[in-house]
Each structure stands twice: as structure tokens, then as C-alpha cells.
């Protein structure tokens, strides 16, 4: 019995030590830096937020039509998806 108890305690101790020795991965250690670098690499012109001048080259009529088309997409809910199962293959 004592041998079984020692073996059990040894296994428990080994599992505790093994669970405590895992170190964070490189991504976990530098998660904030990794996220910020990914975000900055996806932005073409990061200083654009500081430019407060109006945008030229997109006339009002074209902008209005674009916005109307965009808003019209949300006027009606999308149709529900249709699932078609080929019955002929299952009937054999």
C-alpha cells in the first residue's frame, strides 16, 4: 500500500511540476507589440488621421449615389439561405 501511495504522490508531483514549467510562447510574450505591428503594416498611410483638409476629387453627385446604393443594401433583409440536398443519390 505504501508503495502505491508513493507512486500516486510521485505522479501528482510530476504533473504539478510539469504544469508549472511551461513558458509563454514568443507570440504570448510580445502580444501587444505583435498586434500593433500587424495593425501598422495594414495601414497604407498612418498619418492620414492627422490630415484635416477636405478631400477633393470625388464630386457630390457620385458620393450621393454611392451612399444611396450602400444604404439601399440594408433596406431589405437578405433572403434566407437555401439548402438543396440531391435526393436521387440517397434513394438508391
Residue pairs with C-beta under 8 A, 6 or more apart in sequence:
27 34
40 46
